[in-house]
Each structure stands twice: as C-alpha cells, then as structure tokens.
Amino acid sequence: SIPEMGKVAMPQLITPHWFCYSLLDNLGRAPGLKLPVLHWHGDKDEIIPFAQGEQLHAALPGPKTFLRLEGAMHNNVWDDADRARRIRQAMRDFLATHPEKR
C-alpha cells in the first residue's frame, strides 16, 4: 500500500501515511481475490520493497505463482532479454495451468 511504502521511503517522518491521499490497499484487498494470480517482483526494486511484494503474495488466497526477478528494479523489468524470456515463459505456463480463467 502507499502508506506502507511511505514508511519505508520516508522513515524520517513520524507519520508519512498522512501525506497519502490514495490508500491503494492491495494488501487488504488481496485475500478477497477469487482468481489465479501470476505475481512477479524485482528483488532490487527501489520503489516497492521486495519484502512488501512477498507479503502481498502471501496474502493472496491462491491459486498463485510468484516469480522473483533477480536484479530487476521497478522500471527495468523488461530491459534484460533473458529475464523477459523467463517472464513470458512464466506467463505461458501460468495461462496453460489456468485455462478456465481466460
């Protein structure tokens, strides 16, 4: 969520969540999802900490797949050809596993 990111990005503020006008409470909404989720996250993400991605994934009820993208930051996920191939393959595998949800 934006407030949780604020706590990480601006720890010097006592209550950074006061500056957030949009909660985007993904963590609170995740348990209510009723569809398969393919979730990937860069382990070098400088905007959304990797630990928050893991926490969000853990909150998903499933079926779910988590793809850790080694070395990926927030905005360079597709810049590496090998990583892009890995993501595309994960997408194909995920869709093949859940054809009824397309």
Backbone bond lengths (Angstrom), bond angles and torsions (degrees), N, CA, C in turn:
res aa  C-N    CA-C-N  psi(-1)  N-CA   C-N-CA  omega(-1)  CA-C   N-CA-C  phi
1 S - - - 1.453 - - 1.521 109.47 -
2 I 1.292 115.69 158.84 1.463 121.13 179.05 1.537 110.78 -60.46
3 P 1.330 119.86 -45.04 1.474 118.34 178.29 1.522 112.84 -59.64
4 E 1.318 118.19 -39.56 1.462 120.75 179.08 1.525 110.79 -66.33
5 M 1.332 117.01 -38.65 1.464 120.13 176.78 1.531 109.98 -64.55
6 G 1.342 116.44 -37.32 1.463 120.32 178.45 1.519 111.89 -61.43
7 K 1.310 116.18 -37.97 1.470 119.72 178.70 1.525 111.32 -64.04
8 V 1.331 116.16 -33.72 1.462 120.38 179.53 1.527 110.43 -79.87
9 A 1.337 115.92 -45.04 1.462 120.64 -174.68 1.522 113.37 -75.03
10 M 1.334 116.62 -29.59 1.466 120.26 -177.24 1.527 111.27 -131.13
11 P 1.329 117.76 60.42 1.464 119.76 -176.34 1.531 113.08 -64.76
12 Q 1.331 116.76 -18.14 1.461 119.69 -179.95 1.534 111.75 -70.00
13 L 1.314 116.85 -20.07 1.459 119.85 176.58 1.524 108.38 -85.27
14 I 1.289 116.60 139.61 1.467 120.05 -178.95 1.521 110.41 -67.73
15 T 1.310 117.00 -41.71 1.466 121.40 -178.40 1.527 110.44 -134.93
16 P 1.340 118.14 72.86 1.464 119.41 -178.07 1.518 113.46 -61.52
17 H 1.331 117.20 -22.87 1.463 119.51 -179.39 1.534 112.02 -65.81
18 W 1.306 118.80 -16.38 1.467 121.33 175.90 1.520 111.32 -63.20
19 F 1.333 117.00 -25.91 1.455 121.18 -177.31 1.527 112.49 -88.21
20 C 1.303 117.50 0.65 1.461 121.88 -177.12 1.515 109.78 -93.72
21 Y 1.309 116.25 121.14 1.459 120.22 178.68 1.528 111.84 -94.85
22 S 1.312 117.75 -13.14 1.461 122.09 178.98 1.523 107.85 -128.94
23 L 1.290 116.83 121.86 1.458 119.35 -175.11 1.521 113.49 -77.46
24 L 1.316 117.53 -32.86 1.464 120.18 -178.14 1.524 110.28 39.06
25 D 1.295 115.75 59.63 1.456 121.83 -174.17 1.525 111.30 -80.69
26 N 1.323 116.06 70.55 1.463 120.70 179.33 1.519 111.99 -60.88
27 L 1.315 116.60 -39.68 1.463 120.50 -178.64 1.525 110.99 -63.55
28 G 1.317 117.12 -39.39 1.460 120.47 178.27 1.517 113.11 -70.24
29 R 1.313 116.56 -30.54 1.471 121.11 -178.12 1.525 113.09 -86.84
30 A 1.308 117.48 -23.63 1.467 121.78 -174.07 1.526 113.90 -54.24
31 P 1.330 120.10 -44.85 1.466 119.13 -177.61 1.531 113.94 -61.98
32 G 1.317 117.44 -19.82 1.462 120.54 -179.06 1.517 114.74 -88.67
33 L 1.325 117.78 -3.84 1.466 119.73 -179.77 1.513 110.88 -67.43
34 K 1.309 115.47 136.29 1.458 120.20 -177.82 1.527 110.40 -120.87
35 L 1.322 116.41 38.19 1.446 121.21 179.38 1.520 108.81 -142.74
36 P 1.319 117.14 157.13 1.464 120.07 177.42 1.535 109.89 -65.30
37 V 1.318 115.96 145.09 1.467 120.79 -178.22 1.523 110.14 -129.05
38 L 1.330 114.55 127.33 1.465 121.59 168.85 1.517 105.27 -102.70
39 H 1.313 115.94 117.17 1.466 121.95 -172.96 1.514 108.17 -122.77
40 W 1.329 116.76 122.92 1.461 119.17 174.44 1.514 109.30 -122.64
41 H 1.338 114.34 153.11 1.465 119.34 -176.42 1.520 108.42 -154.30
42 G 1.318 116.03 134.35 1.454 121.11 177.33 1.515 111.29 -76.78
43 D 1.314 116.39 133.52 1.469 118.81 -178.06 1.528 113.10 -77.36
44 K 1.323 117.43 -3.02 1.471 121.66 175.57 1.536 110.35 -115.39
45 D 1.332 116.74 19.01 1.465 121.60 -178.64 1.519 109.82 -57.57
46 E 1.309 116.10 120.61 1.458 121.49 -178.06 1.525 112.43 -92.12
47 I 1.323 117.71 -4.69 1.470 121.44 -179.03 1.520 110.87 -105.90
48 I 1.315 116.80 -51.78 1.470 121.30 176.85 1.522 106.94 -111.76
49 P 1.319 118.09 111.08 1.466 120.22 -177.28 1.532 112.23 -55.25
50 F 1.321 114.84 140.56 1.462 120.52 -179.21 1.522 111.40 -54.98
51 A 1.316 117.46 -38.66 1.470 120.91 179.74 1.526 111.16 -59.66
52 Q 1.335 117.56 -34.89 1.462 119.55 177.16 1.522 110.96 -68.72
53 G 1.324 116.67 -35.04 1.463 119.90 175.02 1.516 111.90 -63.54
54 E 1.322 115.59 -41.88 1.474 119.75 177.36 1.525 110.90 -64.78
55 Q 1.315 116.20 -39.93 1.462 120.51 179.54 1.532 110.65 -64.69
56 L 1.315 116.30 -42.50 1.463 120.24 177.97 1.522 110.26 -62.17
57 H 1.315 116.61 -45.04 1.463 119.79 179.96 1.529 111.30 -61.65
58 A 1.307 116.59 -41.42 1.470 119.89 179.25 1.524 111.59 -61.91
59 A 1.323 117.46 -29.56 1.468 121.26 -178.65 1.528 112.79 -78.50
60 L 1.321 117.31 -16.47 1.467 120.24 179.60 1.527 109.56 -70.64
61 P 1.335 117.18 136.86 1.458 119.00 -177.47 1.524 114.30 -74.48
62 G 1.309 118.39 -23.66 1.454 121.15 -179.32 1.504 111.80 98.18
63 P 1.303 117.92 166.84 1.456 125.58 -1.48 1.527 110.95 -65.06
64 K 1.327 114.21 147.53 1.457 119.63 -174.98 1.522 110.59 -151.97
65 T 1.323 114.29 153.15 1.460 121.70 177.22 1.516 107.28 -136.18
66 F 1.327 116.77 133.70 1.462 121.49 178.53 1.518 108.92 -114.40
67 L 1.318 115.33 130.53 1.457 121.19 179.27 1.523 108.40 -118.41
68 R 1.322 115.35 110.56 1.471 120.64 177.31 1.524 107.68 -82.09
69 L 1.326 115.50 125.05 1.453 120.74 -179.15 1.524 108.85 -102.55
70 E 1.315 115.02 100.27 1.457 121.29 -177.08 1.527 110.65 -64.30
71 G 1.316 115.55 127.96 1.457 121.71 177.09 1.510 115.62 80.59
72 A 1.320 118.04 -3.87 1.468 120.80 -177.16 1.520 111.00 -83.70
73 M 1.325 113.57 135.27 1.459 120.67 173.33 1.528 107.33 -95.27
74 H 1.324 117.07 -168.27 1.462 120.11 -175.54 1.527 112.67 -71.13
75 N 1.322 116.74 -38.06 1.466 119.61 -172.51 1.519 114.49 -114.55
76 N 1.323 118.15 14.21 1.467 118.75 178.88 1.528 112.52 -123.51
77 V 1.298 116.54 22.91 1.465 121.60 -175.86 1.528 111.68 -55.53
78 W 1.331 117.39 -42.09 1.459 121.39 -174.29 1.532 113.14 -92.32
79 D 1.322 118.75 0.44 1.461 121.52 -175.26 1.526 114.00 -71.75
80 D 1.300 117.66 -25.40 1.454 122.37 -178.09 1.531 108.81 -97.80
81 A 1.332 116.79 122.85 1.470 120.77 -175.25 1.528 112.49 -61.65
82 D 1.324 117.92 -41.62 1.466 120.12 179.46 1.525 111.17 -65.08
83 R 1.320 116.60 -42.09 1.457 120.53 178.74 1.528 110.10 -64.89
84 A 1.331 117.44 -41.21 1.463 121.18 178.86 1.526 110.87 -61.81
85 R 1.339 116.51 -41.40 1.475 119.76 176.87 1.527 110.75 -62.85
86 R 1.325 116.05 -40.89 1.468 120.46 179.38 1.533 110.89 -62.50
87 I 1.317 116.65 -41.53 1.472 120.44 178.58 1.523 110.19 -65.25
88 R 1.337 116.76 -47.20 1.472 119.36 -179.80 1.527 111.16 -60.20
89 Q 1.346 116.94 -39.65 1.466 119.65 178.08 1.530 110.61 -65.89
90 A 1.325 116.98 -40.63 1.471 120.24 177.76 1.525 110.37 -62.28
91 M 1.323 116.66 -37.39 1.466 120.28 178.07 1.531 110.74 -65.71
92 R 1.327 116.01 -45.09 1.474 119.38 178.38 1.531 110.71 -60.92
93 D 1.332 116.51 -46.49 1.466 120.83 179.98 1.521 111.11 -61.49
94 F 1.315 115.97 -43.16 1.458 120.61 -178.55 1.531 110.67 -63.81
95 L 1.328 116.52 -46.18 1.469 119.91 179.90 1.521 111.47 -65.83
96 A 1.326 117.73 -34.59 1.461 120.59 177.58 1.527 110.99 -67.92
97 T 1.315 116.37 -31.53 1.462 121.46 -179.77 1.532 111.55 -76.48
98 H 1.331 116.50 -25.73 1.468 121.05 -176.10 1.530 111.66 -127.16
99 P 1.335 117.84 58.14 1.473 119.56 -175.91 1.530 113.22 -67.25
100 E 1.301 117.61 -26.22 1.468 121.21 -177.39 1.515 112.39 -70.56
101 K 1.312 118.62 -15.92 1.462 121.65 -175.74 1.530 112.96 -97.50
102 R 1.325 118.47 1.45 1.468 120.83 -178.75 1.498 111.61 -76.97
